[in-house]
Amino acid sequence: MFDLVVVGAVALGAFAGWRRGFVTPLIAVAASLVGLYTLYAGPGQSLVPGGTAGIGLGVIVVTILGGFVLRFASMLVGVVHRVSVLKAGDHVLGVPLGAATALVSVYVALVAVVSFDGLLAPFHGKPTIDEAAVAALKTALAANPQYGVMIDQGTLDAMAAQVTTSAIPADQVAKFDQTLALYEDDVRPALLHSALAPVILGVGEHVPFIGRHVTFPTQ
C-alpha cells in the first residue's frame, strides 16, 4: 500500500511536470535553492533566528522570491513556446523534472515519518503502555518539541495519569489519541513492509542541502 502511494505521487509529479514544462520549474527551484543557501549558509545566516521562527522565515523568503521568479519565467516560457519544437521539448523535459520533484517531496516526507517513528520507539510492539513507556516518550518529546504538532502534550499527561493505576492496552490507545493509534495500527505496518522507502531514504541522504541520514525501522 505504501509503495502504491509513492508510485502514484511520482506519476502525478511526472504529469504535472509535463503540463508545467521544464523551464518554469527549473528557474523556480534554482532561485529557491539560491535564496535558501543565502539565508541559511551565506551572508544572511547571522540574521536567521533559531527554531521554528527560522524555518518560517525561510518559507516566507522562498514564497516572495518565487512570485518574482515566476513572472520572469512566464515571459521566458512565452518566448520558448513560440517555436513548436521548443514547446514540445519543454513539455517532454518537464516529465523527469516533475518526477524528480515528487521524489524529493516523498523523501522529505519519509524523513519526517521515520524520525517520528523513532520518537515513538517506547510504544512499538508492546501489548500494553506502562509508566516507563509514557515517561520515555515525554522525555523524547521534550528533546524534540517540533513533534508537538503530532503528539499533544495533554494526551501524554492523560496517559501518564492513567498508567499510575494500570497499564494501557495497545488497542485502547485510540481513546487517548486517534492519530497515534492510526500510526501504530496502519501507517507503521505499511511503512515496515515498504520496498521503496529504504531505497528512497538511502539515495536521498546524498542529495545536497536536504539530505540527511535516518535509520529505517526494521521491526
Residue frames as qw, qx, qy, qz and C-alpha x, y, z in Angstrom:
[[0.000, 0.885, 0.466, 0.000, 0.00, 0.00, 0.00],
 [0.307, -0.800, 0.091, 0.508, 2.75, 2.45, 0.95],
 [0.401, -0.185, 0.591, 0.675, 4.64, 1.77, -2.27],
 [0.249, 0.615, 0.668, 0.336, 1.48, 2.36, -4.32],
 [0.108, -0.941, -0.225, 0.228, 1.19, 5.81, -2.75],
 [0.378, -0.587, 0.375, 0.609, 4.82, 6.56, -3.65],
 [0.370, 0.159, 0.714, 0.574, 4.35, 5.40, -7.24],
 [0.119, 0.802, 0.572, 0.122, 1.14, 7.43, -7.52],
 [0.213, -0.884, -0.033, 0.415, 2.86, 10.56, -6.19],
 [0.369, -0.370, 0.538, 0.661, 5.72, 10.22, -8.68],
 [0.302, 0.419, 0.740, 0.430, 3.27, 9.61, -11.54],
 [0.010, 0.914, 0.399, -0.071, 1.30, 12.71, -10.61],
 [0.314, -0.745, 0.206, 0.551, 4.55, 14.66, -10.39],
 [0.395, -0.047, 0.667, 0.630, 5.55, 13.49, -13.87],
 [0.194, 0.677, 0.653, 0.277, 2.15, 14.52, -15.27],
 [0.143, -0.936, -0.179, 0.269, 2.36, 17.90, -13.55],
 [0.409, -0.506, 0.411, 0.639, 5.88, 18.29, -14.97],
 [0.360, 0.303, 0.694, 0.544, 4.58, 17.64, -18.47],
 [0.051, 0.862, 0.491, 0.112, 1.91, 20.32, -18.02],
 [0.268, -0.906, 0.017, 0.327, 4.21, 22.93, -16.47],
 [0.636, 0.716, -0.204, 0.205, 7.14, 22.17, -18.71],
 [0.822, -0.059, -0.229, 0.518, 10.84, 22.31, -17.87],
 [0.319, 0.486, -0.097, 0.808, 11.83, 25.97, -17.93],
 [0.387, -0.690, -0.029, -0.611, 9.47, 27.42, -15.31],
 [0.855, -0.512, -0.080, -0.024, 10.02, 24.82, -12.52],
 [0.799, 0.110, -0.146, 0.573, 13.77, 24.76, -13.17],
 [0.166, 0.559, -0.112, 0.805, 14.09, 28.51, -12.73],
 [0.576, -0.656, -0.044, -0.485, 11.81, 28.46, -9.66],
 [0.924, -0.321, -0.130, 0.162, 13.73, 25.62, -7.97],
 [0.654, 0.263, -0.146, 0.694, 17.11, 27.19, -8.77],
 [0.059, -0.641, 0.074, -0.762, 16.03, 30.54, -7.37],
 [0.747, -0.592, -0.076, -0.292, 14.63, 28.91, -4.21],
 [0.903, -0.137, -0.157, 0.376, 17.86, 27.00, -3.60],
 [0.421, 0.421, -0.133, 0.792, 19.94, 30.14, -4.08],
 [0.337, -0.676, -0.001, -0.655, 17.66, 32.04, -1.71],
 [0.864, -0.485, -0.102, -0.087, 17.79, 29.34, 0.96],
 [0.809, 0.066, -0.173, 0.558, 21.56, 29.00, 0.65],
 [0.182, 0.553, -0.109, 0.805, 21.99, 32.76, 1.02],
 [0.538, -0.645, -0.028, -0.542, 19.70, 32.79, 4.02],
 [0.895, -0.437, 0.031, -0.087, 20.99, 29.75, 5.93],
 [0.874, -0.135, 0.130, 0.448, 24.58, 29.31, 4.78],
 [0.491, 0.496, 0.133, 0.704, 25.56, 32.60, 3.19],
 [0.144, 0.327, -0.186, 0.915, 25.54, 36.27, 4.14],
 [0.493, -0.468, -0.133, -0.721, 22.11, 36.11, 5.75],
 [0.689, -0.200, -0.689, 0.106, 22.76, 33.31, 8.24],
 [0.263, -0.017, -0.527, 0.808, 23.59, 35.72, 11.07],
 [0.340, -0.101, 0.027, -0.935, 20.13, 37.25, 10.73],
 [0.641, -0.181, -0.635, -0.391, 18.18, 33.98, 10.94],
 [0.524, -0.467, 0.450, -0.553, 16.56, 33.25, 14.32],
 [0.007, 0.196, -0.979, 0.056, 16.69, 29.75, 15.73],
 [0.335, 0.241, 0.833, -0.369, 13.94, 27.12, 15.87],
 [0.377, 0.594, 0.709, 0.050, 10.57, 27.38, 14.19],
 [0.122, 0.894, 0.074, -0.426, 10.93, 31.11, 13.53],
 [0.168, -0.541, 0.624, 0.539, 13.98, 30.44, 11.38],
 [0.319, 0.210, 0.880, 0.281, 12.12, 27.83, 9.34],
 [0.245, 0.790, 0.525, -0.199, 9.17, 30.19, 8.91],
 [0.002, -0.798, 0.223, 0.560, 11.49, 32.92, 7.67],
 [0.240, -0.222, 0.803, 0.499, 12.82, 30.53, 5.01],
 [0.296, 0.513, 0.802, 0.083, 9.28, 29.74, 3.85],
 [0.141, 0.882, 0.241, -0.380, 8.46, 33.46, 3.58],
 [0.118, -0.640, 0.483, 0.586, 11.62, 34.21, 1.63],
 [0.269, 0.028, 0.875, 0.402, 11.01, 31.36, -0.83],
 [0.263, 0.682, 0.676, -0.093, 7.37, 32.43, -1.31],
 [0.097, 0.886, 0.019, -0.453, 8.24, 36.06, -2.04],
 [0.165, -0.506, 0.658, 0.533, 11.17, 35.13, -4.24],
 [0.364, 0.227, 0.876, 0.220, 9.04, 32.60, -6.10],
 [0.309, 0.799, 0.439, -0.272, 6.50, 35.28, -7.01],
 [0.092, 0.824, -0.303, -0.470, 9.12, 37.44, -8.71],
 [0.256, -0.318, 0.834, 0.371, 10.82, 34.50, -10.39],
 [0.446, 0.410, 0.796, 0.017, 7.59, 33.11, -11.84],
 [0.327, 0.856, 0.136, -0.377, 6.92, 36.41, -13.58],
 [0.028, 0.686, -0.604, -0.404, 10.28, 36.25, -15.30],
 [0.345, -0.075, 0.922, 0.156, 9.87, 32.55, -16.07],
 [0.499, 0.604, 0.582, -0.220, 6.46, 33.15, -17.65],
 [0.297, 0.844, -0.193, -0.402, 7.96, 35.70, -20.00],
 [0.095, -0.507, 0.807, 0.288, 10.75, 33.30, -20.96],
 [0.444, 0.188, 0.876, -0.025, 8.33, 30.41, -21.49],
 [0.483, 0.739, 0.283, -0.375, 6.21, 32.64, -23.72],
 [0.218, 0.746, -0.503, -0.378, 9.23, 33.18, -25.97],
 [0.229, -0.268, 0.929, 0.116, 10.18, 29.47, -25.94],
 [0.481, 0.353, 0.779, -0.191, 6.66, 28.30, -26.79],
 [0.439, 0.699, -0.088, -0.558, 6.55, 30.42, -29.95],
 [0.328, 0.460, -0.776, -0.280, 8.65, 27.69, -31.54],
 [0.892, -0.113, -0.132, -0.418, 6.68, 24.41, -31.74],
 [0.784, 0.192, -0.541, 0.237, 9.77, 22.19, -31.43],
 [0.164, 0.323, -0.570, 0.738, 10.97, 24.04, -28.32],
 [0.606, -0.281, 0.153, -0.728, 7.46, 23.95, -26.85],
 [0.932, -0.036, -0.308, -0.186, 7.28, 20.18, -27.29],
 [0.620, 0.261, -0.568, 0.474, 10.77, 19.78, -25.83],
 [0.172, -0.414, 0.413, -0.793, 9.83, 21.91, -22.85],
 [0.814, -0.230, 0.040, -0.532, 6.91, 19.58, -22.04],
 [0.905, 0.118, -0.403, 0.064, 8.94, 16.39, -22.57],
 [0.426, 0.334, -0.557, 0.629, 11.80, 17.58, -20.35],
 [0.410, -0.447, 0.246, -0.756, 9.27, 18.59, -17.73],
 [0.893, -0.191, -0.320, -0.254, 8.30, 14.94, -17.16],
 [0.754, -0.008, -0.492, 0.434, 11.56, 13.79, -15.48],
 [0.099, 0.336, -0.336, 0.874, 11.84, 17.11, -13.64],
 [0.617, -0.383, -0.032, -0.687, 8.32, 16.73, -12.28],
 [0.907, -0.163, -0.389, -0.017, 9.00, 13.12, -11.27],
 [0.565, 0.172, -0.467, 0.658, 12.25, 14.13, -9.56],
 [0.191, -0.404, 0.215, -0.869, 10.49, 16.95, -7.69],
 [0.805, -0.336, -0.173, -0.457, 7.85, 14.49, -6.49],
 [0.845, -0.018, -0.460, 0.272, 10.55, 12.08, -5.34],
 [0.258, 0.306, -0.419, 0.815, 12.22, 14.83, -3.33],
 [0.505, -0.392, 0.076, -0.765, 8.88, 15.61, -1.69],
 [0.912, -0.199, -0.321, -0.162, 8.40, 11.91, -0.91],
 [0.658, 0.165, -0.499, 0.540, 11.90, 11.77, 0.56],
 [0.053, -0.374, 0.336, -0.863, 11.31, 14.77, 2.83],
 [0.733, -0.331, -0.057, -0.591, 8.00, 13.25, 4.00],
 [0.897, -0.038, -0.433, 0.085, 9.72, 9.91, 4.65],
 [0.393, 0.288, -0.509, 0.710, 12.42, 11.55, 6.75],
 [0.372, -0.368, 0.229, -0.821, 9.72, 13.18, 8.86],
 [0.877, -0.203, -0.201, -0.387, 7.79, 9.90, 9.25],
 [0.818, 0.074, -0.485, 0.300, 10.86, 7.81, 10.13],
 [0.164, 0.347, -0.456, 0.803, 12.06, 10.46, 12.60],
 [0.599, -0.330, 0.102, -0.722, 8.60, 10.45, 14.19],
 [0.913, -0.069, -0.382, -0.125, 8.73, 6.65, 14.28],
 [0.565, 0.210, -0.567, 0.562, 11.97, 6.81, 16.24],
 [0.213, -0.374, 0.325, -0.842, 10.35, 9.16, 18.72],
 [0.795, -0.214, 0.000, -0.568, 7.58, 6.60, 19.31],
 [0.494, 0.314, -0.806, 0.088, 10.04, 3.74, 19.90],
 [0.171, -0.167, 0.780, -0.579, 8.88, 3.22, 23.54],
 [0.682, 0.171, 0.296, -0.647, 5.40, 2.27, 22.22],
 [0.575, 0.400, -0.580, -0.416, 6.38, -0.04, 19.35],
 [0.603, 0.118, -0.785, -0.074, 5.37, -3.69, 19.60],
 [0.019, -0.093, 0.770, -0.630, 4.18, -3.53, 23.19],
 [0.250, -0.465, -0.822, -0.213, 0.88, -5.14, 24.17],
 [0.320, -0.851, -0.403, 0.107, 0.45, -2.52, 26.92],
 [0.271, 0.679, -0.150, 0.666, 1.72, 1.00, 27.54],
 [0.651, -0.530, -0.432, 0.330, 3.22, 1.37, 31.01],
 [0.258, -0.935, -0.039, 0.240, 4.68, 4.20, 33.06],
 [0.547, -0.407, 0.427, 0.595, 8.19, 3.69, 31.69],
 [0.431, 0.393, 0.599, 0.548, 6.98, 3.95, 28.07],
 [0.019, 0.922, 0.354, 0.156, 4.99, 7.13, 28.69],
 [0.422, -0.821, 0.125, 0.363, 7.88, 8.71, 30.63],
 [0.569, -0.145, 0.513, 0.626, 10.31, 7.83, 27.82],
 [0.312, 0.621, 0.542, 0.473, 8.02, 9.37, 25.20],
 [0.164, -0.965, -0.198, 0.047, 7.58, 12.54, 27.27],
 [0.517, -0.613, 0.300, 0.516, 11.36, 12.85, 27.57],
 [0.503, 0.151, 0.588, 0.615, 11.81, 12.32, 23.82],
 [0.150, 0.815, 0.472, 0.300, 9.13, 14.91, 23.03],
 [0.319, -0.907, -0.032, 0.272, 10.73, 17.43, 25.36],
 [0.495, -0.418, 0.461, 0.606, 14.00, 16.98, 23.47],
 [0.181, 0.144, 0.671, 0.704, 12.21, 17.26, 20.10],
 [0.222, 0.468, 0.479, -0.708, 9.46, 19.87, 20.60],
 [0.274, 0.268, -0.468, -0.796, 8.85, 20.13, 16.83],
 [0.263, -0.154, -0.921, -0.243, 6.84, 16.91, 17.10],
 [0.139, 0.260, 0.613, -0.733, 4.40, 18.62, 19.41],
 [0.492, 0.241, -0.206, -0.811, 2.16, 19.17, 16.38],
 [0.582, 0.072, -0.754, -0.295, 1.80, 15.37, 16.10],
 [0.541, -0.331, -0.735, 0.240, 1.54, 14.44, 19.77],
 [0.265, -0.769, -0.061, -0.578, -0.37, 16.73, 22.08],
 [0.155, 0.327, -0.705, 0.610, 1.20, 17.20, 25.50],
 [0.600, -0.196, 0.281, -0.723, -2.26, 16.93, 27.03],
 [0.898, 0.094, -0.346, -0.254, -2.56, 13.43, 25.58],
 [0.577, 0.264, -0.665, 0.394, 0.65, 12.36, 27.26],
 [0.189, -0.303, 0.526, -0.772, -0.47, 13.89, 30.54],
 [0.801, -0.097, 0.039, -0.589, -3.73, 11.92, 30.35],
 [0.863, 0.170, -0.475, 0.009, -1.85, 8.71, 29.56],
 [0.299, 0.355, -0.657, 0.594, 0.60, 9.38, 32.39],
 [0.476, -0.265, 0.382, -0.746, -2.30, 9.78, 34.82],
 [0.902, 0.015, -0.165, -0.398, -3.85, 6.51, 33.63],
 [0.763, 0.264, -0.564, 0.174, -0.71, 4.37, 33.86],
 [0.085, -0.458, 0.623, -0.629, -0.21, 5.27, 37.50],
 [0.706, -0.119, 0.442, -0.541, -3.13, 2.92, 38.25],
 [0.812, 0.127, 0.569, 0.041, -2.97, 0.42, 35.35],
 [0.267, -0.247, 0.610, 0.704, -1.20, -0.03, 32.04],
 [0.550, 0.508, 0.025, -0.662, -3.00, 0.96, 28.84],
 [0.739, 0.176, 0.628, 0.166, -3.71, -1.93, 26.41],
 [0.244, -0.188, 0.498, 0.811, -2.32, -1.17, 22.96],
 [0.033, 0.447, 0.746, 0.493, -5.78, -1.45, 21.40],
 [0.194, -0.822, -0.502, 0.184, -7.05, 1.27, 23.76],
 [0.403, -0.227, 0.078, 0.883, -4.58, 3.97, 22.67],
 [0.054, 0.454, 0.524, 0.718, -7.20, 5.44, 20.32],
 [0.340, -0.790, -0.509, 0.029, -9.19, 6.57, 23.37],
 [0.431, -0.671, -0.028, 0.602, -6.33, 8.95, 24.17],
 [0.069, 0.647, -0.366, -0.665, -5.09, 9.87, 20.69],
 [0.827, 0.428, 0.326, -0.160, -6.63, 8.62, 17.43],
 [0.464, 0.807, -0.360, -0.062, -3.69, 9.87, 15.34],
 [0.193, -0.575, 0.786, -0.116, -1.21, 7.91, 17.44],
 [0.706, 0.051, 0.677, -0.203, -3.35, 4.78, 17.21],
 [0.733, 0.652, 0.067, -0.182, -3.73, 5.21, 13.44],
 [0.247, 0.772, -0.585, -0.027, 0.01, 5.46, 13.04],
 [0.342, -0.393, 0.839, -0.159, 0.77, 2.38, 15.14],
 [0.685, 0.197, 0.660, -0.238, -2.01, 0.23, 13.67],
 [0.697, 0.646, 0.309, -0.040, -2.00, 1.25, 9.98],
 [0.323, 0.909, -0.263, -0.021, 0.78, 3.60, 8.89],
 [0.302, -0.672, 0.676, 0.015, 3.70, 1.88, 10.60],
 [0.760, 0.028, 0.648, 0.046, 2.95, -1.65, 9.34],
 [0.664, 0.724, 0.182, 0.045, 2.69, -0.28, 5.79],
 [0.075, 0.909, -0.409, 0.003, 6.00, 1.56, 6.25],
 [0.533, -0.475, 0.699, 0.025, 7.79, -1.54, 7.55],
 [0.743, 0.233, 0.619, 0.098, 6.62, -3.60, 4.55],
 [0.427, 0.873, -0.048, -0.231, 7.64, -0.96, 2.00],
 [0.847, 0.077, 0.242, 0.466, 10.29, -1.97, -0.52],
 [0.405, 0.717, 0.134, 0.551, 10.73, 1.56, -1.90],
 [0.349, -0.929, -0.020, -0.124, 11.04, 3.55, 1.33],
 [0.722, -0.521, 0.243, 0.384, 14.52, 2.26, 2.35],
 [0.641, 0.289, 0.357, 0.615, 15.80, 2.80, -1.20],
 [0.105, 0.864, 0.218, 0.441, 14.49, 6.37, -1.37],
 [0.502, -0.860, 0.076, 0.039, 15.96, 7.18, 2.05],
 [0.788, -0.257, 0.293, 0.477, 19.32, 5.66, 1.10],
 [0.497, 0.455, 0.326, 0.663, 19.57, 7.66, -2.12],
 [0.083, -0.905, -0.256, -0.330, 18.04, 10.81, -0.66],
 [0.610, -0.727, -0.021, 0.315, 20.58, 11.18, 2.12],
 [0.603, -0.106, 0.304, 0.730, 23.17, 12.09, -0.54],
 [0.225, 0.789, 0.400, 0.409, 21.06, 14.92, -2.00],
 [0.334, 0.184, -0.222, 0.897, 22.74, 18.31, -1.39],
 [0.221, -0.336, 0.114, -0.908, 21.22, 20.66, 1.21],
 [0.723, -0.274, 0.028, -0.633, 18.27, 18.44, 2.23],
 [0.806, 0.083, -0.586, -0.003, 19.90, 15.00, 2.51],
 [0.326, -0.572, 0.591, -0.467, 20.34, 13.52, 5.97],
 [0.393, 0.093, -0.915, 0.001, 20.83, 10.04, 7.37],
 [0.652, -0.275, 0.296, -0.642, 17.96, 8.40, 9.19],
 [0.083, -0.175, 0.980, -0.041, 17.77, 4.79, 10.35],
 [0.610, -0.093, -0.449, -0.647, 14.89, 2.90, 8.76],
 [0.624, -0.294, 0.545, -0.476, 12.91, 0.87, 11.32],
 [0.310, 0.236, -0.893, -0.223, 13.21, -2.90, 10.98],
 [0.336, -0.314, -0.886, 0.053, 10.60, -4.05, 13.47]]
